[in-house]
Amino acid sequence: MTRIRETTLTRFIKDECANFDKHDQECLSGGACKVLNGQRCGYFEKAVLEPQGYPYRLPGYDYGKLFAQYAEQTGANKRKVKARRCECGNPLRSRQRYCDGCAEERRRETKRNAMRKYRYVHAGSM
């Protein structure tokens, strides 16, 4: 059985991230390490922290604790949900393009335009 090492996220990045250059103390993909600067890094999430059921995790690391540190430092666990709003400012439900009032007004406008077009086309035939 392997002993779980007490490690910080910074130490883990420096030891295990293939894109981190230990000599220059920066990321190989361009400049400073995003994670150390408090930003999310797609490579680090996919290739180093890996998904929960990933069978090739390195023994001796508490990945739950590391991901918690990563989420706290970068805000990875916070979902920013922006409420969708209609033209008039009312909130919209999912799969809804217009609120009920605006939808009814657009339906009436469409019918009016269709009727004008119909009358114009058929007025010349009489």
Phi, psi and omega in degrees: 000137182270148179275135180279123181280139172279111183223150177266165180298320180299314180295320180297316179299312182295328181275320194247342182282123182289338179274354181269122179270112183292330182291310182270351181058042176211172184279141179287338182280005175128096173082208184289153179294126181298318184295319179292339176266006176085019179249159177282144179234117182298319179298314182297319180294316185278320189260334185255308179285326176061160177291165185304314185271014184293121187283348185256029178294149180286133180289148175097000179246140176270092186294329178297316180291320179296318179293324177297318177296317179298314181296321180292319184287323185253349183077027183291338182270357181263121177264128178266107181254118180263125181290129178280140182231153178282174177301326182277349178107353179286145178290148181252148173277173179294145179062022180247131182268320181228155175291170185299319180294313180293324179297317179295318179297319178294322178298316179296316180298318179297318179295319179300312181296320179295319180292321176300315180297317180299314181295322180295317181292317185272350179287329180285342183276351182266000000 
